[in-house]
């Protein structure tokens, strides 16, 4: 599986933003909500019955919405350094 540090959603065939703001109710908005609420860890294998007693933490993945004419710059850890909101 892929474990992205950050994502830039593509919103083809849908008006996903208006004035640089994500349109409420769009597929892009739903995608952002799903990632912002936290994804389960990649390895959710429980080796022992005791593992079922330990809560698994969710991983929050930053989402950067692309905007026309704006160049975004990222560092090697997927942290946005310029052009992101």
MDTraj code that builds the backbone (N, CA, C; nanometers):
import mdtraj as md
import numpy as np

residues = "UNK UNK UNK UNK UNK UNK UNK UNK UNK UNK UNK UNK UNK UNK UNK UNK UNK UNK UNK UNK UNK UNK UNK UNK UNK UNK UNK UNK UNK UNK UNK UNK UNK UNK UNK UNK UNK UNK UNK UNK UNK UNK UNK UNK UNK UNK UNK UNK UNK UNK UNK UNK UNK UNK UNK UNK UNK UNK UNK UNK UNK UNK UNK UNK UNK UNK UNK UNK UNK UNK UNK UNK UNK UNK UNK UNK UNK UNK UNK UNK UNK UNK UNK UNK UNK".split()
xyz = np.array([
    [0.0831, -0.1184, 0.0000],
    [0.0000, 0.0000, 0.0000],
    [0.0874, 0.1245, 0.0000],
    [0.0302, 0.2298, -0.0478],
    [0.0986, 0.3589, -0.0501],
    [0.0648, 0.4331, 0.0783],
    [0.1647, 0.4919, 0.1402],
    [0.1438, 0.5735, 0.2597],
    [0.1903, 0.7154, 0.2294],
    [0.1043, 0.7983, 0.1724],
    [0.1468, 0.9336, 0.1367],
    [0.1674, 1.0205, 0.2597],
    [0.2618, 1.1116, 0.2496],
    [0.2839, 1.2100, 0.3564],
    [0.1869, 1.3266, 0.3418],
    [0.1442, 1.3526, 0.2182],
    [0.0487, 1.4587, 0.1864],
    [-0.0122, 1.4261, 0.0509],
    [-0.1272, 1.4859, 0.0215],
    [-0.1906, 1.4638, -0.1080],
    [-0.2354, 1.5961, -0.1693],
    [-0.2371, 1.5978, -0.3028],
    [-0.2915, 1.7085, -0.3802],
    [-0.4009, 1.6458, -0.4668],
    [-0.5280, 1.6623, -0.4287],
    [-0.6342, 1.5956, -0.5040],
    [-0.6540, 1.6576, -0.6415],
    [-0.6798, 1.5725, -0.7381],
    [-0.7145, 1.6167, -0.8726],
    [-0.8662, 1.6172, -0.8794],
    [-0.9215, 1.7209, -0.9351],
    [-1.0676, 1.7293, -0.9367],
    [-1.1200, 1.7447, -1.0793],
    [-1.0860, 1.6470, -1.1626],
    [-1.1352, 1.6459, -1.3007],
    [-1.2848, 1.6146, -1.3030],
    [-1.3527, 1.6669, -1.4015],
    [-1.4963, 1.6437, -1.4225],
    [-1.5837, 1.6926, -1.3075],
    [-1.5354, 1.7913, -1.2327],
    [-1.6152, 1.8450, -1.1227],
    [-1.5644, 1.9852, -1.0907],
    [-1.6572, 2.0736, -1.0589],
    [-1.6192, 2.2063, -1.0120],
    [-1.5947, 2.1912, -0.8624],
    [-1.4691, 2.1705, -0.8263],
    [-1.4351, 2.1392, -0.6877],
    [-1.4039, 2.2632, -0.6058],
    [-1.3648, 2.3711, -0.6723],
    [-1.3323, 2.4934, -0.5994],
    [-1.4012, 2.6131, -0.6635],
    [-1.4280, 2.7126, -0.5802],
    [-1.4813, 2.8399, -0.6258],
    [-1.4000, 2.9484, -0.5577],
    [-1.3262, 3.0242, -0.6367],
    [-1.2421, 3.1290, -0.5794],
    [-1.1323, 3.0742, -0.4898],
    [-1.0864, 2.9537, -0.5184],
    [-0.9803, 2.8926, -0.4386],
    [-1.0279, 2.8206, -0.3138],
    [-1.1592, 2.8190, -0.2906],
    [-1.2184, 2.7517, -0.1743],
    [-1.2879, 2.6245, -0.2224],
    [-1.2677, 2.5149, -0.1507],
    [-1.3306, 2.3874, -0.1879],
    [-1.4822, 2.3996, -0.1755],
    [-1.5533, 2.3560, -0.2790],
    [-1.6988, 2.3615, -0.2830],
    [-1.7576, 2.2559, -0.1895],
    [-1.8435, 2.3011, -0.0986],
    [-1.9077, 2.2085, -0.0043],
    [-1.9917, 2.1070, -0.0810],
    [-1.9862, 1.9821, -0.0395],
    [-2.0642, 1.8766, -0.1016],
    [-1.9997, 1.8132, -0.2239],
    [-1.8842, 1.8641, -0.2653],
    [-1.8161, 1.8059, -0.3816],
    [-1.7436, 1.6776, -0.3414],
    [-1.7055, 1.5994, -0.4418],
    [-1.6295, 1.4774, -0.4136],
    [-1.4948, 1.5122, -0.3513],
    [-1.4377, 1.6230, -0.3943],
    [-1.3101, 1.6669, -0.3370],
    [-1.3275, 1.7006, -0.1895],
    [-1.4368, 1.7677, -0.1544],
    [-1.4634, 1.8008, -0.0137],
    [-1.4783, 1.6738, 0.0694],
    [-1.5466, 1.5755, 0.0156],
    [-1.5638, 1.4475, 0.0874],
    [-1.4299, 1.3777, 0.1069],
    [-1.3464, 1.3784, 0.0015],
    [-1.2133, 1.3190, 0.0078],
    [-1.1303, 1.3859, 0.1179],
    [-1.1348, 1.5186, 0.1221],
    [-1.0602, 1.5928, 0.2242],
    [-1.1122, 1.5580, 0.3636],
    [-1.2440, 1.5495, 0.3793],
    [-1.3023, 1.5130, 0.5093],
    [-1.2561, 1.3751, 0.5548],
    [-1.2515, 1.2803, 0.4627],
    [-1.2087, 1.1446, 0.4978],
    [-1.0633, 1.1423, 0.5442],
    [-0.9768, 1.2155, 0.4754],
    [-0.8355, 1.2162, 0.5140],
    [-0.8110, 1.2976, 0.6403],
    [-0.8860, 1.4055, 0.6576],
    [-0.8668, 1.4912, 0.7745],
    [-0.9132, 1.4246, 0.9031],
    [-1.0105, 1.3338, 0.8919],
    [-1.0599, 1.2665, 1.0122],
    [-0.9652, 1.1571, 1.0585],
    [-0.8684, 1.1245, 0.9751],
    [-0.7684, 1.0256, 1.0127],
    [-0.7896, 0.8928, 0.9437],
    [-0.6829, 0.8416, 0.8892],
    [-0.6858, 0.7112, 0.8229],
    [-0.6298, 0.6073, 0.9187],
    [-0.6775, 0.4846, 0.9104],
    [-0.6199, 0.3820, 0.9974],
    [-0.4750, 0.3555, 0.9586],
    [-0.3915, 0.3135, 1.0513],
    [-0.2526, 0.2840, 1.0181],
    [-0.2439, 0.1742, 0.9132],
    [-0.1363, 0.1755, 0.8359],
    [-0.1197, 0.0784, 0.7280],
    [-0.1154, -0.0637, 0.7826],
    [-0.0376, -0.0852, 0.8872],
    [-0.0242, -0.2194, 0.9435],
    [-0.1181, -0.2318, 1.0622],
    [-0.2325, -0.2909, 1.0393],
    [-0.3291, -0.3101, 1.1466],
    [-0.3360, -0.4584, 1.1808],
    [-0.2196, -0.5227, 1.1776],
    [-0.2106, -0.6650, 1.2088],
    [-0.1966, -0.6799, 1.3597],
    [-0.2769, -0.7637, 1.4162],
    [-0.2713, -0.7860, 1.5601],
    [-0.2043, -0.9208, 1.5834],
    [-0.0827, -0.9152, 1.6379],
    [-0.0033, -1.0363, 1.6573],
    [-0.0440, -1.1149, 1.7813],
    [-0.1088, -1.0490, 1.8725],
    [-0.1367, -1.1095, 2.0014],
    [-0.2736, -1.0601, 2.0473],
    [-0.3404, -1.1369, 2.1303],
    [-0.4700, -1.0942, 2.1815],
    [-0.4571, -0.9631, 2.2594],
    [-0.3406, -0.9385, 2.3194],
    [-0.3202, -0.8133, 2.3933],
    [-0.3246, -0.6925, 2.3012],
    [-0.2883, -0.7121, 2.1719],
    [-0.2915, -0.6012, 2.0772],
    [-0.4325, -0.5472, 2.0567],
    [-0.5329, -0.6318, 2.0755],
    [-0.6702, -0.5860, 2.0560],
    [-0.7142, -0.4916, 2.1672],
    [-0.6412, -0.4888, 2.2767],
    [-0.6746, -0.3998, 2.3876],
    [-0.6115, -0.2615, 2.3723],
    [-0.5175, -0.2491, 2.2808],
    [-0.4477, -0.1221, 2.2604],
    [-0.5153, -0.0471, 2.1461],
    [-0.5654, 0.0742, 2.1716],
    [-0.6293, 0.1484, 2.0628],
    [-0.5278, 0.1874, 1.9560],
    [-0.5704, 0.1806, 1.8316],
    [-0.4844, 0.2193, 1.7197],
    [-0.5035, 0.3681, 1.6932],
    [-0.3935, 0.4399, 1.6773],
    [-0.4070, 0.5824, 1.6477],
    [-0.4296, 0.6005, 1.4986],
    [-0.5039, 0.7028, 1.4656],
    [-0.5292, 0.7318, 1.3251],
    [-0.4257, 0.8319, 1.2759],
    [-0.3933, 0.8216, 1.1489],
    [-0.2925, 0.9069, 1.0882],
    [-0.3629, 1.0141, 1.0065],
    [-0.3389, 1.1409, 1.0389],
    [-0.3976, 1.2504, 0.9623],
    [-0.3043, 1.2867, 0.8481],
    [-0.3595, 1.2938, 0.7285],
    [-0.2815, 1.3222, 0.6087],
    [-0.3181, 1.4619, 0.5598],
    [-0.2196, 1.5525, 0.5494],
    [-0.2498, 1.6869, 0.4994],
    [-0.2932, 1.6834, 0.3527],
    [-0.3923, 1.7654, 0.3206],
    [-0.4427, 1.7761, 0.1838],
    [-0.4218, 1.9196, 0.1372],
    [-0.3592, 1.9354, 0.0208],
    [-0.3344, 2.0671, -0.0372],
    [-0.4155, 2.0790, -0.1652],
    [-0.5065, 2.1755, -0.1688],
    [-0.5926, 2.1939, -0.2845],
    [-0.5199, 2.2743, -0.3916],
    [-0.5118, 2.2215, -0.5142],
    [-0.4452, 2.2955, -0.6209],
    [-0.5276, 2.4172, -0.6635],
    [-0.4580, 2.5243, -0.6991],
    [-0.5239, 2.6456, -0.7479],
    [-0.4587, 2.6878, -0.8787],
    [-0.5384, 2.7351, -0.9705],
    [-0.4877, 2.7771, -1.1012],
    [-0.3855, 2.8887, -1.0861],
    [-0.2731, 2.8736, -1.1544],
    [-0.1712, 2.9773, -1.1575],
    [-0.0868, 2.9886, -1.0322],
    [-0.1029, 2.8982, -0.9374],
    [-0.0269, 2.9037, -0.8121],
    [0.0657, 2.7824, -0.8049],
    [0.1946, 2.8086, -0.7888],
    [0.2927, 2.7013, -0.7754],
    [0.3128, 2.6705, -0.6281],
    [0.3004, 2.5443, -0.5918],
    [0.3235, 2.5027, -0.4539],
    [0.4616, 2.4393, -0.4449],
    [0.5304, 2.4667, -0.3347],
    [0.6635, 2.4106, -0.3119],
    [0.6626, 2.3314, -0.1821],
    [0.7271, 2.2130, -0.1858],
    [0.7293, 2.1234, -0.0707],
    [0.8718, 2.0845, -0.0362],
    [0.8953, 2.0537, 0.0927],
    [1.0263, 2.0034, 0.1333],
    [1.0259, 1.8506, 0.1230],
    [1.1336, 1.7881, 0.1637],
    [1.1467, 1.6423, 0.1501],
    [1.0559, 1.5636, 0.2452],
    [0.9901, 1.6321, 0.3378],
    [0.8985, 1.5661, 0.4315],
    [0.7528, 1.5983, 0.3995],
    [0.7273, 1.6479, 0.2777],
    [0.5933, 1.6831, 0.2295],
    [0.5340, 1.8020, 0.3034],
    [0.6177, 1.8829, 0.3645],
    [0.5706, 2.0055, 0.4273],
    [0.5684, 2.1169, 0.3240],
    [0.4586, 2.1881, 0.3159],
    [0.4468, 2.2945, 0.2172],
    [0.5290, 2.4150, 0.2612],
    [0.6098, 2.4653, 0.1705],
    [0.6967, 2.5797, 0.1992],
    [0.6505, 2.7066, 0.1301],
    [0.5716, 2.6945, 0.0230],
    [0.5221, 2.8135, -0.0474],
    [0.4004, 2.7766, -0.1312],
    [0.3065, 2.8702, -0.1422],
    [0.1923, 2.8542, -0.2311],
    [0.0746, 2.7773, -0.1760],
    [0.0789, 2.7364, -0.0505],
    [-0.0318, 2.6587, 0.0075],
    [-0.1126, 2.7455, 0.1022],
    [-0.2393, 2.7079, 0.1160],
    [-0.3267, 2.7753, 0.2132],
    [-0.3503, 2.6847, 0.3295],
])
top = md.Topology()
chain = top.add_chain()
for i, resn in enumerate(residues, 1):
    res = top.add_residue(resn, chain, resSeq=i)
    for name in ("N", "CA", "C"):
        top.add_atom(name, md.element.get_by_symbol(name[0]), res)
traj = md.Trajectory(xyz[None], top)
